[in-house]
Amino acid sequence: MYRVVLRIESVPPDVGSEAAADITDGFKQRPWHQKAICSYVDGGLTLTSENDFDENGLATLDEFSDEYCANIVQYENSGGLSVVSVESF
């Protein structure tokens, strides 16, 4: 299994908390991800998810980007989307 941690910087403060909740709900519709939770901290969104296939985090990154764009109208104002870490356990 892999624990993937991703981050999007510079999320508008007026939408950050709601976006985190919406993204967490969106990942509930993706049963291949377990324990997925998104939080808004320090002006950015952090997603943590576990799965058995994403050894470099890029597949999860793609899905995180999709959820973000679907839930945030002002997504063009955001900073980089990055893989913070991938841990095998």
Phi, psi and omega in degrees: 000155179234139171254117184252131176240125183236160183215139168240123181271165171055048176276132181305131185297334181286349180235354188301308183294317179294321178298319179300316179295318180295320180292319176301315178297320179298322180287342174293338178276002181243085187295347177284350173253134179245150176053035180284129177215136178245139179225152178256113183219135175052042175078013179214167178257134176239128177247132172240132182212153176239140176205176183248020186222346193254076186292342178243359176083357187286327177293317178294321178302317179297317180290324177297317178299316179301313180297318181298311181295328179287336187251347184238115179291323184270030186299336180293344180273356186276160178274198186295151173257127186216157171273117179279314179197157170225122182242130175270135178216000000 
